[in-house]
Amino acid sequence: MNILHLDSSILGDQSVSRQLSRQVVERLRQQHEAAQVTYRDLVANAIPHLDMASLSAGQVPADQRNTDQSAQFELTETLLNELFSADVIVIGLPFYNFGMPSQLKAWIDRIAQSGRTFRYTENGPEGLVTGKKVILASSRGGVYSQGPASAMEHQESHLTSVFGLLGLSDVVTVRAEGVNMGDDFKNQALAAAGEQIDRLTVAA
């Protein structure tokens, strides 16, 4: 089993999403001792946001690319290869301003490529990345899965939509929310998420 593990929280060791994603990977490795893990810290090693050089690099013949285009093309190809090689994708997903961190969005913008990870057909878009499982290790300061704030949830819903476009329909969310609502609420949320992780089962 090949695991692609991404973290995107800016909080380092204080991050709940990093804690949860690490627990998920540990759970997978308990089930699959020979599992190989590719880890990307999208904060410590940030992916440059999409710009004209990175967007157009793949359309320029290799012998005509300038230095920046070549570097951007190689990075994008590396990210795509990591995605295609993975059997399971584990994402540490914090909740910033009702959505995902810009560092994670930069990764999404690199791997969501028409003709590579999805294509348009006469029947609509078709995902080209199939047969993989995605596990979102989601953390939120407040409660957005239900109640009056649910309309402001653009974190898990955004990623689920993007992965659906790519053909990744097997998406599981491990969630700890309300972690900024006091120690008791946080401890209960972490305990519930931990129990969910302990029940995770992923076939080889």
N, C-alpha and C positions, 0 to 999 in steps of 0.2 A: 504494500500500500504506500502511495506517495501522498503526503500531506503538505498542502500549501498553507502556511500560517502567516496571517497578516495582523499587525497591530497598528492602530492609528491614533491612540490617545496621546495628548501632550503632557499628561500628568506623571509619566514615569512609573516609579514603584508605588505611587499613591493611586494608580488607576484601577478602578473596578473592572473595566472591560479587559484590561491586560491580565488581571488575575483570573477572570473567567475563561479567557481564551487559552491561557496556560493550563488551566484545569481540564479543559476539553481535550487539548492535545495529549496531556498525560493520560487521560481516560482512553483515548484511541491507542496510545502506545501500550497500555496494559492489555488491550485486546489483540494487538498486532505487534509483537515484539520486533519484527523485522521492518516495521514502518520506517520510511525515510521522510524527514521533515525539511522542507525549504522554508526558511523564516525570513520575513521582510518586516523591518521596523520602518513604517512609512513616515515616521517623524524624524528619527535619527538619520535616516537615509532617504530624504524626501525626493519624490519623483517630480521633476519640473512640470508645472502646469502646461497643458496643451497650448501651443502657439503655432504660428505659421510654419516655422522650421520643422517642428515635430509632426504637424499635420500633413505636410507636403513631402516629407522625406521619402516615404515609400513610393511616391509617384515619380521620383527623380531617378534616372539610371545610376547605378552604383558608381560608375566612373565619372559622373558629373556632380555628385554630392559634394558640398563644402564640408569643412570639419564639423561644424555644428550639426548639419543634417545627418552626417554619418553617425555621430554620437547618439543623436536622438533616435535614429533608425535602429541602431544596435540595442539601445535600451528597450524600446518598444518590442522588438523581437524577443528579447530575453523575457520580458513580462508575459508575452503571449505563450512562449514555450513553457514557462512555469505553470501557466494556467492549463494548457492542454495536457501537460504531464501529470497533473494532480488527479488523484481519485477523490480526495476530500479537500475542501477549502474551508479553513477556519478563520473567521474574521473577528477581531476585537473591535467592537463597534460602540463608541461613546456617542452621546446625544448632545450636539452643540447647536444652539439656536434653532431648535426644532428639526434638525437634520443631521447628516453625517459630517465628519471633519473634512475640510478641503483637501487634506493629505490623501484621504481615501478616495475622494472624488477625482483627484489627479490620476490615481490608478485606474479607476473606472473608465475615465476618458481615454486611456491608452488601450484598454483591452476590449472596449465596445467598438468594434470596427466592422463596418459593412463589408461583406465579402470574405471576412476572416472568421468572425465569431457569430455573425448572423448575416442573413441576406434577405432581400426583398423579392417576393414572388407575386404572381397575379392573385394569390390568395392571402397576401399579407406577409409580414416578416416571419422568417423561419430561423430558429436558433441552430447554431452549428457546434455548440459545446454541449455535449450530452453525456449521460451516464456517470455524472459526478454528483456528489452530495455537498451541500453548502451548510455550514453551521455558523450562525451569527451569535456571537457572545456579546449581548447587548446590555448596556447600562444606561440608566437615566436618573437624573436627580429627582424628578417628580414622577407622577403617575400619568401615563399617556395611553395606556392600552385600553382604558375605559374611562367613562366619566366625561365631564365637560371639556377636558383638555385633549381628548382623543382626536379632535379635528386638526390639531396642531402637530400631529405625529407624521413627520416626513423623513424618518430615519430608516426603520425596518421596511416600511412600505415602499420607499424609493429603491432600496437595494433589491427587494423581492421583485419589483417591476423590471429592473435592469437585468437581473439574472434570468427572469422569465423570457425576456427578449433574446437572450443568448442560448436558450434551450435548457437552462438549469432550473428545473421545476421542483427538485427535491431539496427544499430549503427548510431547515429546522432552526428555531430561535431559542436560545437559552437567555432568559431575561432577568435582570435584577433592576427593578425600578423603585423610585422613592428613596434612593440612597442618600439624598441630602435632606431628608425629612426627619432627622433625629437618629440616634444610635439604635434604638429599638427597631425602628422601621428598617434601617439599613441591615441590621443583623438578621432580621426575618427574611429580607429579600435575598441576602447572600445564602442563607440556609436553604431557601426554596430553590434557588438556582443550582446550588451544589447537589441537591437531591435529584434535580433534573439531569445534571451531568452524569451522576452515578447510574442513571437509567439508560444513558445513551448506548446504543448498540449499532455498530456499523459493520456490515459484511465486507469481507476482503474482496 
